[in-house]
Amino acid sequence: MDEGSRQRRDPVDAIIDQWAAVRPDLDSRAMEVFGRIYRLARTMGDRTEKAYRPYGVSRGEFDVLATLRRAGEPYTLSPRQLSATLMLTTGGMTGRLDKLERAGLLRRSPDPHDRRGLQVTLTEKGLDVIDRAVGAGLAVQTEALSLLDDERVGQLADLLRELLAGTTEGPH
């Protein structure tokens, strides 16, 4: 560990030190990486959700609105498409859709191409809320990344993309 790293010790370092004391045979590099990823995801998830709060949406509700927004005009998807994209059960999706519909952020209507189906569409209010909330969330994330220069942000994104691809391509 170099002198700069020694000055910036974090709780993960303390955990690694404890494991080294009781199990010096363990290679704890994976714990160093994934412990920090986990803590960073929790911290930034909480900060981002706090940024969404003024717009009256939780992180899960934001995800539904953002998925509709990213679909492009007319900002419409089926509940099944939303569930698949967000990896939610239909029951979990129904609860979110109910709340967002009551808030006037989306509407459900019959699918004109499938008599048994529904479509979910952002309302004007929903479009306004998601556009403002996404800006607020990105501001929080951008502020956190400002600790790194642009080159290091790019390197980090590339490394995480590579790691994610390697862990989602099936069992190893």
N, CA, C and O atoms as a DFTB+ gen file, in Angstrom:
688 C
 N C O
     1  1       0.854      -1.179       0.000
     2  2       0.000       0.000       0.000
     3  2       0.897       1.239       0.000
     4  3       1.785       1.348       0.845
     5  1       0.682       2.176      -0.933
     6  2       1.507       3.376      -0.980
     7  2       1.068       4.382       0.081
     8  3       0.018       4.227       0.705
     9  1       1.875       5.401       0.272
    10  2       1.614       6.384       1.330
    11  2       0.277       7.088       1.142
    12  3      -0.424       7.347       2.120
    13  1      -0.094       7.409      -0.117
    14  2      -1.368       8.079      -0.376
    15  2      -2.548       7.202       0.015
    16  3      -3.528       7.693       0.574
    17  1      -2.461       5.903      -0.276
    18  2      -3.547       4.990       0.073
    19  2      -3.658       4.831       1.583
    20  3      -4.759       4.711       2.119
    21  1      -2.525       4.830       2.265
    22  2      -2.524       4.655       3.718
    23  2      -3.281       5.809       4.388
    24  3      -3.938       5.599       5.408
    25  1      -3.201       7.010       3.837
    26  2      -3.876       8.164       4.425
    27  2      -5.383       8.129       4.184
    28  3      -6.137       8.780       4.907
    29  1      -5.831       7.378       3.180
    30  2      -7.252       7.352       2.830
    31  2      -7.878       6.010       3.193
    32  3      -8.669       5.467       2.421
    33  1      -7.543       5.489       4.322
    34  2      -8.110       4.195       4.716
    35  2      -9.613       4.328       4.926
    36  3     -10.107       5.373       5.348
    37  1     -10.317       3.264       4.627
    38  2     -11.759       3.270       4.767
    39  2     -12.188       2.032       5.557
    40  3     -11.342       1.216       5.922
    41  1     -13.477       1.882       5.826
    42  2     -13.935       0.724       6.604
    43  2     -13.599      -0.628       5.965
    44  3     -13.422      -1.620       6.672
    45  1     -13.513      -0.669       4.645
    46  2     -13.154      -1.923       3.997
    47  2     -11.722      -2.311       4.359
    48  3     -11.437      -3.492       4.559
    49  1     -10.825      -1.340       4.446
    50  2      -9.448      -1.639       4.864
    51  2      -9.424      -2.293       6.237
    52  3      -8.665      -3.233       6.468
    53  1     -10.257      -1.796       7.150
    54  2     -10.305      -2.373       8.505
    55  2     -10.780      -3.830       8.452
    56  3     -10.254      -4.678       9.172
    57  1     -11.752      -4.116       7.620
    58  2     -12.251      -5.487       7.476
    59  2     -11.159      -6.388       6.905
    60  3     -10.967      -7.509       7.377
    61  1     -10.452      -5.906       5.902
    62  2      -9.369      -6.681       5.282
    63  2      -8.283      -6.964       6.310
    64  3      -7.764      -8.078       6.376
    65  1      -7.938      -5.967       7.107
    66  2      -6.924      -6.149       8.155
    67  2      -7.358      -7.210       9.158
    68  3      -6.548      -8.033       9.585
    69  1      -8.634      -7.193       9.534
    70  2      -9.136      -8.189      10.487
    71  2      -9.056      -9.595       9.904
    72  3      -8.642     -10.529      10.590
    73  1      -9.451      -9.752       8.638
    74  2      -9.343     -11.068       8.009
    75  2      -7.884     -11.504       7.908
    76  3      -7.574     -12.675       8.127
    77  1      -6.996     -10.586       7.584
    78  2      -5.569     -10.927       7.476
    79  2      -5.022     -11.418       8.811
    80  3      -4.163     -12.299       8.852
    81  1      -5.527     -10.840       9.906
    82  2      -5.052     -11.244      11.227
    83  2      -5.521     -12.657      11.595
    84  3      -4.782     -13.414      12.224
    85  1      -6.745     -13.006      11.203
    86  2      -7.272     -14.307      11.613
    87  2      -7.174     -15.371      10.518
    88  3      -7.215     -16.565      10.812
    89  1      -7.048     -14.950       9.274
    90  2      -6.931     -15.890       8.147
    91  2      -5.923     -15.347       7.137
    92  3      -6.307     -14.942       6.040
    93  1      -4.646     -15.335       7.492
    94  2      -3.623     -14.787       6.588
    95  2      -3.510     -15.563       5.274
    96  3      -2.875     -15.090       4.332
    97  1      -4.119     -16.749       5.205
    98  2      -4.064     -17.554       3.986
    99  2      -5.032     -17.073       2.903
   100  3      -4.924     -17.502       1.754
   101  1      -5.971     -16.194       3.246
   102  2      -6.974     -15.731       2.284
   103  2      -6.424     -14.628       1.376
   104  3      -5.706     -13.733       1.823
   105  1      -6.772     -14.714       0.122
   106  2      -6.506     -13.619      -0.822
   107  2      -7.763     -12.751      -0.819
   108  3      -8.787     -13.144      -1.378
   109  1      -7.693     -11.608      -0.212
   110  2      -8.890     -10.781       0.015
   111  2      -9.074      -9.671      -1.022
   112  3      -9.854      -8.747      -0.791
   113  1      -8.376      -9.739      -2.156
   114  2      -8.526      -8.671      -3.165
   115  2      -9.962      -8.551      -3.656
   116  3     -10.450      -7.441      -3.868
   117  1     -10.637      -9.664      -3.837
   118  2     -12.028      -9.606      -4.295
   119  2     -12.892      -8.890      -3.267
   120  3     -13.778      -8.112      -3.622
   121  1     -12.629      -9.157      -1.985
   122  2     -13.389      -8.503      -0.924
   123  2     -13.130      -6.986      -0.928
   124  3     -14.036      -6.193      -0.669
   125  1     -11.892      -6.600      -1.225
   126  2     -11.574      -5.172      -1.294
   127  2     -12.380      -4.486      -2.403
   128  3     -12.901      -3.387      -2.211
   129  1     -12.474      -5.137      -3.548
   130  2     -13.197      -4.557      -4.679
   131  2     -14.704      -4.574      -4.433
   132  3     -15.357      -3.531      -4.482
   133  1     -15.256      -5.768      -4.167
   134  2     -16.705      -5.874      -4.069
   135  2     -17.256      -5.252      -2.794
   136  3     -18.401      -4.800      -2.781
   137  1     -16.483      -5.218      -1.739
   138  2     -16.911      -4.505      -0.532
   139  2     -17.092      -3.028      -0.816
   140  3     -18.042      -2.405      -0.343
   141  1     -16.181      -2.477      -1.586
   142  2     -16.293      -1.048      -1.936
   143  2     -17.413      -0.810      -2.941
   144  3     -18.136       0.180      -2.832
   145  1     -17.568      -1.700      -3.919
   146  2     -18.670      -1.549      -4.883
   147  2     -19.999      -1.582      -4.132
   148  3     -20.870      -0.747      -4.377
   149  1     -20.158      -2.535      -3.226
   150  2     -21.399      -2.653      -2.471
   151  2     -21.666      -1.383      -1.657
   152  3     -22.768      -0.835      -1.699
   153  1     -20.659      -0.920      -0.922
   154  2     -20.834       0.286      -0.100
   155  2     -21.104       1.513      -0.958
   156  3     -21.929       2.354      -0.601
   157  1     -20.421       1.619      -2.076
   158  2     -20.631       2.748      -2.986
   159  2     -22.040       2.706      -3.572
   160  3     -22.707       3.737      -3.660
   161  1     -22.493       1.524      -3.969
   162  2     -23.842       1.400      -4.530
   163  2     -24.891       1.786      -3.497
   164  3     -25.861       2.470      -3.822
   165  1     -24.704       1.354      -2.266
   166  2     -25.677       1.710      -1.221
   167  2     -25.676       3.207      -0.951
   168  3     -26.732       3.837      -0.900
   169  1     -24.486       3.771      -0.779
   170  2     -24.371       5.200      -0.483
   171  2     -24.956       6.049      -1.609
   172  3     -25.745       6.962      -1.365
   173  1     -24.565       5.742      -2.838
   174  2     -25.048       6.547      -3.965
   175  2     -26.522       6.278      -4.245
   176  3     -27.242       7.182      -4.671
   177  1     -26.977       5.064      -4.015
   178  2     -28.411       4.782      -4.164
   179  2     -29.220       5.616      -3.192
   180  3     -30.252       6.178      -3.560
   181  1     -28.756       5.699      -1.945
   182  2     -29.461       6.504      -0.939
   183  2     -29.432       7.988      -1.295
   184  3     -30.447       8.676      -1.175
   185  1     -28.274       8.485      -1.732
   186  2     -28.171       9.898      -2.101
   187  2     -29.049      10.231      -3.302
   188  3     -29.710      11.269      -3.343
   189  1     -29.041       9.327      -4.275
   190  2     -29.836       9.556      -5.478
   191  2     -31.320       9.522      -5.141
   192  3     -32.084      10.360      -5.620
   193  1     -31.735       8.557      -4.320
   194  2     -33.147       8.492      -3.938
   195  2     -33.558       9.755      -3.187
   196  3     -34.677      10.240      -3.357
   197  1     -32.677      10.283      -2.371
   198  2     -32.973      11.533      -1.664
   199  2     -33.171      12.683      -2.668
   200  3     -33.991      13.572      -2.440
   201  1     -32.429      12.661      -3.764
   202  2     -32.578      13.687      -4.802
   203  2     -33.926      13.551      -5.517
   204  3     -34.459      14.542      -6.017
   205  1     -34.489      12.322      -5.572
   206  2     -35.784      12.110      -6.217
   207  2     -36.950      12.518      -5.314
   208  3     -38.039      12.825      -5.799
   209  1     -36.718      12.519      -4.018
   210  2     -37.798      12.747      -3.049
   211  2     -38.604      14.017      -3.312
   212  3     -39.831      13.965      -3.222
   213  1     -37.980      15.161      -3.634
   214  2     -38.776      16.373      -3.885
   215  2     -39.773      16.235      -5.042
   216  3     -40.711      17.023      -5.163
   217  1     -39.556      15.228      -5.885
   218  2     -40.441      15.021      -7.029
   219  2     -41.513      13.973      -6.721
   220  3     -42.312      13.618      -7.587
   221  1     -41.522      13.483      -5.482
   222  2     -42.565      12.569      -5.030
   223  2     -42.420      11.141      -5.500
   224  3     -43.398      10.393      -5.511
   225  1     -41.214      10.745      -5.891
   226  2     -41.011       9.379      -6.364
   227  2     -39.856       8.702      -5.623
   228  3     -38.866       9.332      -5.249
   229  1     -40.026       7.406      -5.431
   230  2     -38.960       6.579      -4.870
   231  2     -38.049       6.117      -6.010
   232  3     -38.311       6.403      -7.178
   233  1     -36.991       5.408      -5.663
   234  2     -36.074       4.892      -6.678
   235  2     -36.804       3.911      -7.608
   236  3     -36.624       3.963      -8.825
   237  1     -37.614       3.030      -7.047
   238  2     -38.346       2.070      -7.868
   239  2     -39.337       2.739      -8.800
   240  3     -39.477       2.340      -9.955
   241  1     -40.022       3.751      -8.304
   242  2     -40.977       4.492      -9.133
   243  2     -40.238       5.294     -10.205
   244  3     -40.698       5.394     -11.343
   245  1     -39.099       5.859      -9.836
   246  2     -38.259       6.555     -10.803
   247  2     -37.907       5.607     -11.945
   248  3     -37.977       5.983     -13.115
   249  1     -37.527       4.372     -11.598
   250  2     -37.129       3.406     -12.623
   251  2     -38.247       3.165     -13.638
   252  3     -37.984       3.056     -14.835
   253  1     -39.492       3.082     -13.166
   254  2     -40.630       2.889     -14.077
   255  2     -40.768       4.103     -14.997
   256  3     -40.867       3.956     -16.215
   257  1     -40.775       5.290     -14.413
   258  2     -40.920       6.511     -15.214
   259  2     -39.762       6.667     -16.194
   260  3     -39.971       7.043     -17.348
   261  1     -38.548       6.380     -15.741
   262  2     -37.365       6.519     -16.601
   263  2     -37.411       5.527     -17.763
   264  3     -37.007       5.855     -18.879
   265  1     -37.900       4.320     -17.501
   266  2     -38.001       3.324     -18.564
   267  2     -38.988       3.779     -19.634
   268  3     -38.733       3.623     -20.828
   269  1     -40.108       4.337     -19.205
   270  2     -41.076       4.878     -20.169
   271  2     -40.479       6.053     -20.937
   272  3     -40.672       6.168     -22.147
   273  1     -39.760       6.919     -20.244
   274  2     -39.164       8.103     -20.886
   275  2     -38.136       7.694     -21.928
   276  3     -38.098       8.250     -23.025
   277  1     -37.298       6.714     -21.579
   278  2     -36.251       6.257     -22.504
   279  2     -36.827       5.550     -23.726
   280  3     -36.161       5.448     -24.756
   281  1     -38.069       5.060     -23.616
   282  2     -38.700       4.383     -24.747
   283  2     -38.988       5.359     -25.884
   284  3     -39.235       4.931     -27.012
   285  1     -38.961       6.656     -25.609
   286  2     -39.248       7.662     -26.633
   287  2     -40.740       7.818     -26.844
   288  3     -41.550       7.047     -26.327
   289  1     -41.079       8.831     -27.613
   290  2     -42.498       9.099     -27.858
   291  2     -43.145       7.888     -28.504
   292  3     -42.542       7.284     -29.391
   293  1     -44.303       7.525     -28.112
   294  2     -45.269       8.191     -27.232
   295  2     -45.105       7.824     -25.752
   296  3     -46.056       7.957     -24.982
   297  1     -43.914       7.363     -25.339
   298  2     -43.623       7.023     -23.941
   299  2     -44.582       5.949     -23.432
   300  3     -45.169       6.073     -22.357
   301  1     -44.724       4.895     -24.231
   302  2     -45.685       3.842     -23.936
   303  2     -45.021       2.471     -24.033
   304  3     -44.299       2.186     -24.989
   305  1     -45.273       1.627     -23.037
   306  2     -44.831       0.229     -23.027
   307  2     -45.932      -0.614     -22.387
   308  3     -46.820      -0.087     -21.716
   309  1     -45.866      -1.898     -22.596
   310  2     -46.797      -2.796     -21.916
   311  2     -46.273      -3.073     -20.505
   312  3     -45.073      -2.944     -20.260
   313  1     -47.145      -3.447     -19.583
   314  2     -46.666      -3.835     -18.248
   315  2     -45.637      -4.969     -18.332
   316  3     -44.689      -5.004     -17.548
   317  1     -45.819      -5.884     -19.272
   318  2     -44.869      -6.996     -19.439
   319  2     -43.491      -6.464     -19.851
   320  3     -42.473      -6.918     -19.328
   321  1     -43.451      -5.512     -20.777
   322  2     -42.170      -4.925     -21.197
   323  2     -41.493      -4.211     -20.024
   324  3     -40.283      -4.322     -19.832
   325  1     -42.284      -3.483     -19.251
   326  2     -41.729      -2.806     -18.073
   327  2     -41.174      -3.820     -17.075
   328  3     -40.065      -3.650     -16.568
   329  1     -41.937      -4.866     -16.794
   330  2     -41.496      -5.899     -15.844
   331  2     -40.195      -6.543     -16.298
   332  3     -39.288      -6.756     -15.493
   333  1     -40.102      -6.853     -17.590
   334  2     -38.900      -7.501     -18.116
   335  2     -37.695      -6.578     -18.029
   336  3     -36.608      -7.004     -17.638
   337  1     -37.884      -5.323     -18.390
   338  2     -36.779      -4.361     -18.357
   339  2     -36.273      -4.137     -16.935
   340  3     -35.067      -4.048     -16.705
   341  1     -37.200      -4.046     -15.986
   342  2     -36.847      -3.739     -14.597
   343  2     -36.623      -4.992     -13.752
   344  3     -36.326      -4.896     -12.562
   345  1     -36.768      -6.172     -14.371
   346  2     -36.589      -7.442     -13.669
   347  2     -37.466      -7.522     -12.421
   348  3     -37.001      -7.856     -11.331
   349  1     -38.749      -7.204     -12.611
   350  2     -39.730      -7.242     -11.523
   351  2     -40.797      -8.278     -11.826
   352  3     -41.078      -8.581     -12.985
   353  1     -41.385      -8.816     -10.767
   354  2     -42.544      -9.672     -10.959
   355  2     -43.718      -8.800     -11.383
   356  3     -43.699      -7.584     -11.189
   357  1     -44.726      -9.417     -11.956
   358  2     -45.902      -8.641     -12.352
   359  2     -46.593      -8.041     -11.131
   360  3     -47.150      -6.947     -11.208
   361  1     -46.558      -8.757     -10.001
   362  2     -47.149      -8.215      -8.773
   363  2     -46.424      -6.970      -8.297
   364  3     -47.058      -5.988      -7.912
   365  1     -45.102      -7.004      -8.322
   366  2     -44.314      -5.831      -7.929
   367  2     -44.550      -4.658      -8.855
   368  3     -44.613      -3.508      -8.420
   369  1     -44.679      -4.958     -10.137
   370  2     -44.930      -3.900     -11.118
   371  2     -46.307      -3.294     -10.910
   372  3     -46.462      -2.075     -10.994
   373  1     -47.302      -4.114     -10.642
   374  2     -48.672      -3.609     -10.460
   375  2     -48.730      -2.592      -9.323
   376  3     -49.391      -1.562      -9.452
   377  1     -48.057      -2.864      -8.226
   378  2     -48.041      -1.927      -7.102
   379  2     -47.448      -0.581      -7.475
   380  3     -47.978       0.467      -7.105
   381  1     -46.342      -0.615      -8.211
   382  2     -45.720       0.643      -8.639
   383  2     -46.633       1.395      -9.609
   384  3     -46.807       2.609      -9.500
   385  1     -47.207       0.664     -10.549
   386  2     -48.084       1.314     -11.526
   387  2     -49.304       1.921     -10.847
   388  3     -49.734       3.017     -11.207
   389  1     -49.869       1.213      -9.861
   390  2     -51.027       1.751      -9.135
   391  2     -50.676       3.084      -8.495
   392  3     -51.420       4.055      -8.629
   393  1     -49.554       3.133      -7.803
   394  2     -49.164       4.363      -7.098
   395  2     -48.892       5.496      -8.091
   396  3     -49.331       6.627      -7.881
   397  1     -48.181       5.196      -9.151
   398  2     -47.854       6.230     -10.136
   399  2     -49.096       6.716     -10.880
   400  3     -49.187       7.889     -11.244
   401  1     -50.042       5.823     -11.101
   402  2     -51.290       6.233     -11.759
   403  2     -52.114       7.130     -10.829
   404  3     -52.668       8.138     -11.266
   405  1     -52.191       6.759      -9.549
   406  2     -52.917       7.607      -8.579
   407  2     -52.298       8.995      -8.493
   408  3     -53.009       9.977      -8.281
   409  1     -50.976       9.088      -8.656
   410  2     -50.284      10.380      -8.603
   411  2     -50.417      11.162      -9.912
   412  3     -49.964      12.303     -10.003
   413  1     -51.034      10.552     -10.919
   414  2     -51.223      11.235     -12.194
   415  2     -49.979      11.264     -13.065
   416  3     -49.884      12.085     -13.978
   417  1     -49.008      10.369     -12.795
   418  2     -47.750      10.380     -13.541
   419  2     -47.770       9.448     -14.753
   420  3     -46.938       9.573     -15.652
   421  1     -48.713       8.527     -14.773
   422  2     -48.890       7.651     -15.930
   423  2     -50.348       7.233     -15.998
   424  3     -51.113       7.424     -15.053
   425  1     -50.718       6.657     -17.139
   426  2     -52.072       6.127     -17.273
   427  2     -51.980       4.763     -17.944
   428  3     -51.098       4.507     -18.764
   429  1     -52.906       3.906     -17.575
   430  2     -53.027       2.588     -18.198
   431  2     -54.259       2.616     -19.090
   432  3     -55.297       3.165     -18.722
   433  1     -54.128       2.022     -20.253
   434  2     -55.250       1.978     -21.188
   435  2     -55.186       0.665     -21.962
   436  3     -54.141       0.017     -22.019
   437  1     -56.309       0.281     -22.556
   438  2     -56.298      -0.945     -23.355
   439  2     -55.317      -0.833     -24.521
   440  3     -55.166       0.229     -25.125
   441  1     -54.664      -1.936     -24.820
   442  2     -53.746      -1.982     -25.956
   443  2     -54.578      -2.137     -27.226
   444  3     -55.300      -3.125     -27.359
   445  1     -54.500      -1.192     -28.162
   446  2     -55.330      -1.276     -29.372
   447  2     -54.964      -2.461     -30.270
   448  3     -55.734      -2.828     -31.158
   449  1     -53.791      -3.059     -30.039
   450  2     -53.338      -4.175     -30.871
   451  2     -53.541      -5.532     -30.205
   452  3     -53.309      -6.571     -30.823
   453  1     -53.975      -5.523     -28.943
   454  2     -54.150      -6.773     -28.195
   455  2     -55.311      -6.572     -27.229
   456  3     -55.172      -5.866     -26.230
   457  1     -56.454      -7.188     -27.519
   458  2     -57.650      -6.970     -26.705
   459  2     -57.440      -7.345     -25.239
   460  3     -58.112      -6.807     -24.360
   461  1     -56.518      -8.259     -24.974
   462  2     -56.286      -8.687     -23.591
   463  2     -55.210      -7.852     -22.901
   464  3     -55.021      -7.966     -21.690
   465  1     -54.517      -7.029     -23.646
   466  2     -53.367      -6.316     -23.104
   467  2     -53.647      -4.890     -22.677
   468  3     -54.670      -4.293     -23.014
   469  1     -52.700      -4.375     -21.927
   470  2     -52.721      -2.973     -21.503
   471  2     -51.474      -2.290     -22.014
   472  3     -50.484      -2.936     -22.358
   473  1     -51.540      -0.990     -22.058
   474  2     -50.339      -0.197     -22.293
   475  2     -50.254       0.870     -21.214
   476  3     -51.265       1.356     -20.706
   477  1     -49.035       1.215     -20.885
   478  2     -48.757       2.196     -19.842
   479  2     -48.075       3.376     -20.524
   480  3     -47.109       3.202     -21.266
   481  1     -48.584       4.570     -20.267
   482  2     -48.076       5.771     -20.936
   483  2     -47.806       6.868     -19.913
   484  3     -48.599       7.086     -18.997
   485  1     -46.683       7.552     -20.076
   486  2     -46.394       8.726     -19.248
   487  2     -47.422       9.811     -19.542
   488  3     -47.814      10.014     -20.691
   489  1     -47.851      10.500     -18.500
   490  2     -48.676      11.693     -18.690
   491  2     -47.738      12.893     -18.838
   492  3     -46.527      12.771     -18.656
   493  1     -48.306      14.041     -19.167
   494  2     -47.485      15.267     -19.229
   495  2     -46.833      15.530     -17.872
   496  3     -45.660      15.897     -17.802
   497  1     -47.590      15.343     -16.807
   498  2     -47.047      15.522     -15.458
   499  2     -45.918      14.528     -15.209
   500  3     -44.885      14.892     -14.646
   501  1     -46.104      13.280     -15.622
   502  2     -45.066      12.262     -15.455
   503  2     -43.806      12.607     -16.226
   504  3     -42.696      12.411     -15.732
   505  1     -43.976      13.121     -17.438
   506  2     -42.842      13.531     -18.265
   507  2     -42.073      14.656     -17.586
   508  3     -40.842      14.644     -17.567
   509  1     -42.783      15.619     -17.033
   510  2     -42.144      16.726     -16.329
   511  2     -41.388      16.222     -15.094
   512  3     -40.249      16.620     -14.851
   513  1     -42.032      15.343     -14.321
   514  2     -41.403      14.820     -13.102
   515  2     -40.142      14.033     -13.438
   516  3     -39.109      14.232     -12.800
   517  1     -40.206      13.144     -14.424
   518  2     -39.028      12.329     -14.724
   519  2     -37.907      13.185     -15.287
   520  3     -36.741      12.939     -14.977
   521  1     -38.221      14.173     -16.098
   522  2     -37.162      15.022     -16.640
   523  2     -36.457      15.810     -15.540
   524  3     -35.241      15.994     -15.598
   525  1     -37.195      16.273     -14.550
   526  2     -36.565      17.010     -13.453
   527  2     -35.838      16.062     -12.502
   528  3     -34.746      16.377     -12.031
   529  1     -36.436      14.905     -12.217
   530  2     -35.820      13.955     -11.289
   531  2     -34.525      13.373     -11.853
   532  3     -33.553      13.208     -11.117
   533  1     -34.501      13.063     -13.137
   534  2     -33.276      12.506     -13.716
   535  2     -32.149      13.531     -13.645
   536  3     -30.996      13.168     -13.410
   537  1     -32.468      14.788     -13.844
   538  2     -31.446      15.832     -13.711
   539  2     -30.908      15.932     -12.300
   540  3     -29.705      16.090     -12.093
   541  1     -31.806      15.838     -11.327
   542  2     -31.386      15.911      -9.921
   543  2     -30.518      14.708      -9.537
   544  3     -29.514      14.858      -8.841
   545  1     -30.909      13.521      -9.993
   546  2     -30.123      12.326      -9.689
   547  2     -28.751      12.370     -10.336
   548  3     -27.751      12.015      -9.712
   549  1     -28.703      12.804     -11.585
   550  2     -27.411      12.906     -12.268
   551  2     -26.506      13.947     -11.617
   552  3     -25.287      13.779     -11.592
   553  1     -27.086      15.007     -11.095
   554  2     -26.273      16.025     -10.417
   555  2     -25.579      15.425      -9.195
   556  3     -24.408      15.709      -8.947
   557  1     -26.288      14.607      -8.440
   558  2     -25.705      13.950      -7.263
   559  2     -24.582      13.004      -7.693
   560  3     -23.512      12.983      -7.084
   561  1     -24.833      12.225      -8.742
   562  2     -23.825      11.274      -9.217
   563  2     -22.614      11.990      -9.802
   564  3     -21.477      11.570      -9.584
   565  1     -22.852      13.061     -10.540
   566  2     -21.757      13.832     -11.134
   567  2     -20.895      14.465     -10.051
   568  3     -19.670      14.507     -10.162
   569  1     -21.549      14.957      -9.001
   570  2     -20.795      15.531      -7.887
   571  2     -19.868      14.493      -7.258
   572  3     -18.719      14.802      -6.942
   573  1     -20.352      13.280      -7.076
   574  2     -19.510      12.232      -6.505
   575  2     -18.332      11.912      -7.425
   576  3     -17.213      11.708      -6.955
   577  1     -18.581      11.871      -8.722
   578  2     -17.509      11.568      -9.675
   579  2     -16.500      12.704      -9.807
   580  3     -15.402      12.493     -10.322
   581  1     -16.852      13.893      -9.355
   582  2     -15.932      15.030      -9.475
   583  2     -14.662      14.821      -8.656
   584  3     -13.699      15.575      -8.801
   585  1     -14.652      13.817      -7.806
   586  2     -13.441      13.471      -7.050
   587  2     -12.363      12.896      -7.965
   588  3     -11.188      12.856      -7.600
   589  1     -12.763      12.454      -9.147
   590  2     -11.837      11.861     -10.114
   591  2     -11.775      12.745     -11.358
   592  3     -12.749      13.415     -11.701
   593  1     -10.604      12.741     -12.040
   594  2     -10.539      13.489     -13.299
   595  2     -11.227      12.678     -14.402
   596  3     -11.542      11.502     -14.221
   597  1     -11.451      13.326     -15.539
   598  2     -12.201      12.691     -16.631
   599  2     -11.570      11.378     -17.085
   600  3     -12.282      10.414     -17.366
   601  1     -10.247      11.336     -17.160
   602  2      -9.576      10.117     -17.604
   603  2      -9.841       8.959     -16.639
   604  3     -10.111       7.837     -17.069
   605  1      -9.764       9.231     -15.354
   606  2      -9.996       8.173     -14.370
   607  2     -11.459       7.739     -14.347
   608  3     -11.746       6.561     -14.132
   609  1     -12.394       8.673     -14.567
   610  2     -13.806       8.304     -14.663
   611  2     -13.999       7.347     -15.846
   612  3     -14.701       6.343     -15.727
   613  1     -13.383       7.659     -16.971
   614  2     -13.470       6.785     -18.144
   615  2     -12.862       5.416     -17.880
   616  3     -13.425       4.396     -18.279
   617  1     -11.716       5.389     -17.210
   618  2     -11.076       4.109     -16.878
   619  2     -11.964       3.290     -15.948
   620  3     -12.131       2.084     -16.136
   621  1     -12.531       3.953     -14.948
   622  2     -13.403       3.262     -14.004
   623  2     -14.623       2.687     -14.723
   624  3     -14.999       1.539     -14.485
   625  1     -15.239       3.475     -15.597
   626  2     -16.398       2.998     -16.354
   627  2     -16.015       1.790     -17.210
   628  3     -16.765       0.816     -17.281
   629  1     -14.856       1.851     -17.855
   630  2     -14.409       0.734     -18.693
   631  2     -14.156      -0.518     -17.861
   632  3     -14.563      -1.613     -18.250
   633  1     -13.490      -0.364     -16.725
   634  2     -13.214      -1.513     -15.854
   635  2     -14.507      -2.140     -15.325
   636  3     -14.643      -3.363     -15.303
   637  1     -15.437      -1.313     -14.908
   638  2     -16.707      -1.831     -14.395
   639  2     -17.518      -2.508     -15.499
   640  3     -18.167      -3.525     -15.258
   641  1     -17.483      -1.945     -16.710
   642  2     -18.180      -2.565     -17.848
   643  2     -17.596      -3.954     -18.109
   644  3     -18.339      -4.914     -18.314
   645  1     -16.283      -4.058     -18.102
   646  2     -15.605      -5.335     -18.331
   647  2     -15.952      -6.340     -17.234
   648  3     -16.241      -7.502     -17.520
   649  1     -15.922      -5.892     -15.989
   650  2     -16.240      -6.770     -14.867
   651  2     -17.698      -7.214     -14.931
   652  3     -17.997      -8.390     -14.722
   653  1     -18.599      -6.289     -15.215
   654  2     -20.009      -6.627     -15.307
   655  2     -20.263      -7.630     -16.430
   656  3     -21.000      -8.598     -16.243
   657  1     -19.662      -7.407     -17.581
   658  2     -19.838      -8.336     -18.703
   659  2     -19.322      -9.725     -18.336
   660  3     -19.936     -10.729     -18.696
   661  1     -18.223      -9.786     -17.638
   662  2     -17.651     -11.069     -17.248
   663  2     -18.464     -11.809     -16.207
   664  3     -18.376     -13.032     -16.104
   665  1     -19.250     -11.084     -15.439
   666  2     -20.045     -11.735     -14.391
   667  2     -21.474     -12.022     -14.825
   668  3     -22.202     -12.722     -14.121
   669  1     -21.888     -11.493     -15.974
   670  2     -23.269     -11.718     -16.419
   671  2     -23.350     -12.631     -17.645
   672  3     -24.446     -12.920     -18.127
   673  1     -22.222     -13.081     -18.143
   674  2     -22.214     -13.917     -19.336
   675  2     -22.381     -15.394     -19.022
   676  3     -22.192     -16.228     -19.907
   677  1     -22.723     -15.734     -17.820
   678  2     -22.955     -17.123     -17.467
   679  2     -21.942     -17.612     -16.446
   680  3     -21.016     -16.883     -16.090
   681  1     -22.108     -18.827     -15.979
   682  2     -21.222     -19.354     -14.940
   683  2     -19.806     -19.554     -15.456
   684  3     -19.581     -19.864     -16.625
   685  1     -18.870     -19.366     -14.550
   686  2     -17.451     -19.549     -14.881
   687  2     -16.891     -20.695     -14.092
   688  3     -15.710     -21.016     -14.224
